[in-house]
Amino acid sequence: MGIVAKQSIYTSLGSYLGVALGALNTMILFPRLFKNDPAFVGEVSLILNTALLVAAFVHLGAPVTVSSFFHRFSVTIQSKYFTAIVIVIFLLSLVGFGAIAILWALGERTFSQSMILTIGLCISYFEILASVAQHYQKVVWPSLIRSTFRRLILLVAILTTFFLNAGAAFFYSLLIGGYLLQVLFVLPYLKHYSIGWKLPQKRDFRFLKPLFKYGIVSVLGAGALLLVSRLDIIMISLLINKANVAFYVIAYFLGSAVSIPTKSSLYNLRPHIAKVWHAGNGAKVDEMYKENATVQFFITGVLLVFLWNNMGLIYQLVPESYRVSPQITLIIGLTELFIVGTSFNGIILALGRKQKQNLILTLSLVGLVVVLNYWLIPKAGLLGAALSSLLALVLYNVVKSLLVYRYFKMSALSVDFIRGAFLILVLLGLISYLQTFETPEIIYYILSNLVLIILLVSYVWRQKGLQTLKSLLQKMILK
């Protein structure tokens, strides 16, 4: 776990840098430089989020397949699978661009579709290359590109477009150029680890067929889950307008930012979990499951507590016309907190060959979120979108946790997990209560944050279940 812990530190630092850049783009630059054009800001968010969805389905689950099963095969088979998946993605892209060309010939406006598909393809190729690096336990650079470089691309596009007074076409050209660069930056990993271009032969399909089958089942589940996380943004644009997407994205960014560091750590852990699982060490997997859930839930909860405590101060960065109810951010943050606490479930179900059950459950989740959004967005607006995701994802992850316990007798729950969850919820409730009093802001923020730091640090030092977190903190302080 030493390698994982060290990588987690670096990827977490990269994630925090990415959060800072994301805050600069989402909360400061976009709302101020394009203050009078929220529809354009909403369109950019919609295109980037939809491109992520396209990427999730186009790569046919190759990143998950590589990180979960590459260690079973020789470099020759790895190279043949890699070559095959790249060819398939290229053929799928031709179909996509062909459909767009037909729509354009019929007089349809296809600019947005072209941007979505192009950026989605860049992300797909990057994720495949990054998964090869992940397989060889080289995750820091790809993670840094994913968390930081993409936000730098957006930062450059925003500033250049504004100061040159250029149009949307120029802005999107810069985005595409940046997303192409990220693929080139991670490409050297192939040469370094001998993954080359080797066309598969007929006899190789007995090895490749199960890999493609696993990937397709995985991508349907993972893609559907990603769709759920982006459905609120898509449906706000359909049921209200693109301008409201720009307002909601700020609340979504703040609420979801609390889980970014922990999701990076889980990304690092996946190949290690796969190796332990295939070695038949179920007890070790269960131990990792409980430890990861306890630590990641607590870290995310602490970030959410400080976010909620300082919402008034943070909102001063956002132009008043772009501000939405702070409760929307809290609901999104609570949703992310629950997801993090149960994030191991999907990996265990996939490794335990229960992908079909996971797929059925995830597809049912998509239907539930669509129904809830159609019901709640017209009634409650942006708050309804956040509530829809919370209700659906809590139900989904509870059922998934029950499946993991039923099939494998594993659970995230432990005494330390319950203690941490109770503390986080109590603190969130207490902060909500204290915010009802009229207190000078500077006194409230100084005293409340100081008390929270002392309380939470002392709690970490006293809890055995958080020894990993304690060790990481000690190493970072000593350095």
N, C-alpha and C positions, 0 to 999 in steps of 0.2 A: 504493500500500500504506500511505500515511500515515494515511488514514482508518481502514483496518482495524487498523493498529497502535494508534492512539489508542483506538478502540472496544474493542480487545482488553484494554487496560489497565483500562478502567472495568468491562467485563463480568467480567474476572478478579477485580477487587476485590470486585464484587458476589457473585461465586461464592464467594470466601473467606468473606465475611460470611454467605452462605447455609450454608456448611459449618459455621461456628461455631454458627449457630442450630440446624442439624440435629444437631450434637453435643450441644447443650444439651437438645434434645427427646428424642433417641434414647438417649443414654448417661446422662443425669443425671435429667431430670424424670420420664419415663415409668417407668424402673426403680425410682425411689424413691417417687414419689407413688402408683404403682399396683403396689407391690412384691408384694402378695398376690393380684394379679389379672393374671398374665401372659397369660391367655387373651384378656382384653380388649385388651391391648397388641398381641397378635398379630392379633386381628381388625381393629383399626384399620389396621395395616400391610397386611393382606391386602386390605381394601376400597380403600385408596388406590392400591395397586399394580394391582389389577384395574381400577380406574377409568381409570388411564393406558392400559391395554390397550383398554378400550372406546373411549376417545377416539381412539386411534390408528386404529381401524377405522371409526368413525362419520364422521369428517371426510373420508373417501374420498381421502386424499392431497392435499387442497387446499393445505396449507401448503407442501409440496414443489413442487406445480404453480405456485403463485404466485411463489416465490423463483426457480424455474428458467425460467419462460416469460413472466411478465408483461411483461418489457421488450420483447417482440416485438409487443405489442398496444396499441391505443389505450385511453384511459381509459374510453371507452364500452364496449368489449368486456370490459375488466377489471371494470367495474361489473356487467355482465350475468352474467359468470361468478360473481362474488361473490354476487349475488342468488340465482342458481340453486343454488349449493352450500348457502347458508343454508336455503333452502326444502327441499332434499333432506334435510338433517340434521334439520330439524323434523319431516318426515314419518317419518323413521327413528325419531326419539324417540317419536312416537305409537305406532308398532308395538311398540317396547320396553316402554313403559308399559302398552300394551294386554295384552301377554303377562304382565306382572307382575300386572295386575288379574285376569286369568283364573286365574293360580296362586293368588292370594289368595282368590278365590271358591271354589276347590277345596280350601281349607283349608291351603295351603302357607304356611310362614313366608317372607315376601318382603321383610322389612325391609332386609337386607343388599343384596339385588338393587336395591331402590329407591335406596339410598344410592350404590351403584356407578354406576348409570345417570345419576343426577342430577349427581354430581360429574364423571362422564365427559363429559357434555354441556357443562358449564361449561368444562372443559379444551379440548374441541373448538372451541367458539366463540372462546375466547381464542387458541388457536394459529392460527386463520384470521386473526384481526385482527392478531396479532403478525407473521404472515408478510407482511401488507400493509406494515407498518412496516419490516420487514426489506428488502422490495423497494425501499423508498425510503432504505435505508441508515440507518434510525433503529432501532438494535437495543438500545441501552443500557437504556432504560426497560422494554421488554418482557422483556429478559433479567433485569433486576433483579426484576421481578415473579415470573418463573419460578423464579429461584434463591433469592430472599430472602422475598418476600411470602408465598408458600405456607407457608414454615416459620414465619413470624410468625402466620399463621392457626392453625396447629397449636399453637403456643406459647400463644396466647390461649385456645384451646379446652381445653388441658390444665389451665392454671392456674385458669380460671374454673370448670370442672367440678369440680376438686378442692376449691377453697375454698368453693364453694356446696354441695358434697356432692350434686351433681346426677347424673342417670343418663346412660345411653348416648344416649338420644334427644336430650337437651339438648346433649351433646357434638357429635353429628352435625349438629344444627341450626346450631350455630356454624360448623362446617366448611363446610356448604353456603352459608351467608351470606357467608363469606369468599371462597369460589370464585366466587360471583356478583359480588362486588366487583371481583375481578381483571379480569373481562370489562368492567365499566363503566370501569375505570381506563385501559384501552387503547382504548376505543371512540372517543375524540376523533381518533385517527389517520385515521379514515375521512373525517371532515369536513375535516381539514387537507389531505388529499391528493386531494380531489374524488372519492373512491370512494363512490358513492351507490347508491341502490336503483333499478335499471332492469331490468324484466322482459325476458327474452330473447324475440325473435321467431323465427319458423320459419327465417328466412334466417340467423340467427346460429348455428345448430347446426353449420354447417360449420366454424366457429371453435371452438365449445365441445366438440364431440364428441371431437377429439383430446386436449383438455385433460382431460376426464373419463376418457378411456381411459388416459392417462398417469398420472393420479392414482390410479386403481383398481389398476393394476399396481404402482405405487410403494407404495401402502398395504399391499398384500398382502405385499410384501417387507419393508417397514419394520415393519409390524405384527407379522409373524412374528418378526422380529429382536427386537422389544421383548418379545414373548411369551417368547422364549428367555431373555432377561435376567430375566424374572419367574417362569419356570417352577419354579425351585428353591424359591421362597417358596410358590408354590401347591401344589407336590407335597409339601413338608414338612407343610403343613396337612392334606393328604389321607392321607399315609402315616404320619405321626407324630401331631401335634396342633397346635392354634393356639398353645399356650404356647411350643412350640419355635420357632415363627415369630418370636416376640418375642426369643428368644435369638439366632437366626440374623441377624435384621435388624441387630443391633449390629455383628456382624462384617462383614456386607454393607455397611453404611454406611461403616465405616472403610476397607474395601478399595476400594470404588467412589469414595470421596471424592477419591482421588488423581487421578482423571481429569476431575473436574468443570470445572476451569479450562480445560483443553485442549479439552474438548467445546464450551465456550462460544465459544472462538476459532474452531473449525471452523464453528459456526453462523453467525458473522459472515462467514466466507469464502465460503460457498456461492454467494450471488448474484454475487460477483466471478468465481468459477471459471466459472459458467454464461456470463457475458458473454465471457470470454476464449475459452472453448470454442466458442461460436457465432460468434466472430470468426475461427475457423479457426487460431488460434495454438496448435498442439499443443505446440510447444517450450516455450512459456511455461507451459502447464499442467503439463508434465513437471517443469519447474523448481520450480513451486509445490508439486507433489506431493512431490518430494524434500526441499525446504526444510521444508515443513510436517511431514512424517514425522519428520525428524531433530530438529527443535525440540520438537515435541509429545511425542515418545517420551522425549526427555531430561528435559523438565519433569516428566512423569508419573513417570519412573523416579526422579528426585531426591526427589519427594514420597513415593514408596514406600520409598525407602532411609531417610528420616527417620522415617517411620511405623514401619517394622520395627525401627529402632534404639531407638525410644522406646515400644515396645508395652507394656513392663512399667509404665512411668510412666503411659501413657494408660489402661491397664486399672484403675488405682487410682480412676478416676472412676466406674467401673461397679460396682454392687453385686455381690458375689461370686456370688450366686444367678443372675445374668444373664450371667456370663462363660462364653465357650466357648474352645476351643483357639485360641491365636494363629495356628497354622498355617492355620486356615480363612481368617482375614483376609489372610494372605500369599498364599494361592492365589487369592483373589478379586482382590487387587491385581495379581498377575501376569497374570490374565485381562484386566483393564482395561488394563494396560500393552501387551499384545499387540494389543488392539483399537485403541488409540490409534495405534499404529505403522502400522496398515493402514487407518485410517478413511477415507482418500481413495478407496479402491477402490469403495465403493458409489456415490459421487457420479460417478466417471468412468464406471462401467458404465451408470448411469442417463442421463447426458448423451450417452453414445455409443450410445444406443438398444439397449442390451443388457439391458434390464430383465427380459426373459423368462428369460434365463440366470440373472440374479441372483435372480429369484423362485423358480425351480426349486431353485437351490442353497439358498436360505433355508428353503423348505418342507422340504427334506431335512434341514436342520439341526434343525428343530423335532422331527421324528421321531427323530433321533439323540439329542437331549437327553432326550426322554421315555423312551426305552429305557435310556439310561445312568442316569437318575434312578431308574427302577424297579429297576435292578440294584444301584446303589451305595448309595442311601439306606437300604434295609433292612440292608445289610452294614456300612456305615460311618457311618450317621446324618448329621449336619450336614456332616461332612467329605466324605461321599460326594456331597452336593448340590453343594458347591464344586468338587470334582474333575470332576463331570459337565459343568459349565459350562466349565471350563478345557479339557478334552479336546475337547469339541465345537466350541467357538469358535476354538481354535487351528487345528483341521483346516479349519473353514469359511473362516477368513481366509487360510490358506495357499492353498487352492484359488482363492479370489477374486483373490488377488494373481497367481496363474498366469494366470487369465483376462484380467486387465488387461494383463499383459505379452504374452499371445498376440494379443489383438485390437489393442492400441494401442502395443505396444513401450515401455510405461512401467513403472517400478519404483520403489518407495520406497527400495530399497537404494542406499547410497552409502558411501564410505569413512568419512565422518563418522558416518553412522547406525550402522555396524558398530562403530566405536570407542566410541560412546556406549553401545550395547547391552552391549558387553563390560565396560565400566567399571561399569555398573549391576549386572550379574549378579555380577561379582567382589565388589563392595561388599556385596551381599545375602548372598553366601556367607561373606564375612569376618565380617560382623556375627553371622550364625548361629553361627559358630565361637567368636567372642569371648564370646557369651552363655552358653557352656558353663562358663566360668570363674567362680569366686566372687569378685566384686569389689564393694567398697562402692558402692552404687547412685549416690550423689551424685557420686563421683569418676568412675564410668563414664559417666554421662550428660553431665557437663560436658566431659570430655576427648574423648569420642567425637564429640559434636556439634560441638565446636570444630574438630577435625581434619577432619570431613566438610565443614564450611563452607569452610575454607581450601582443601581439595583440589578441591571442586566449582567454587568461584568461579575458582580458577586455571585449571581445565580449560576453563571457558567462555571465559575471556579468551584462551586459546591456540588455540581451534578456529575455523577460518574458517566452517565450516558452521553455527556458532551465533552469527554476527554479528548477526542479527535479535534474538536473545535478549539479547545483550550491549548493543545499542543501547537496548532497552526498559529494561533494568536501569539503564543510565546516566541515562536520562530520568527514571526514577522516583526515583533518588538525588538528582539535581539539583533536582527539584521539592521 
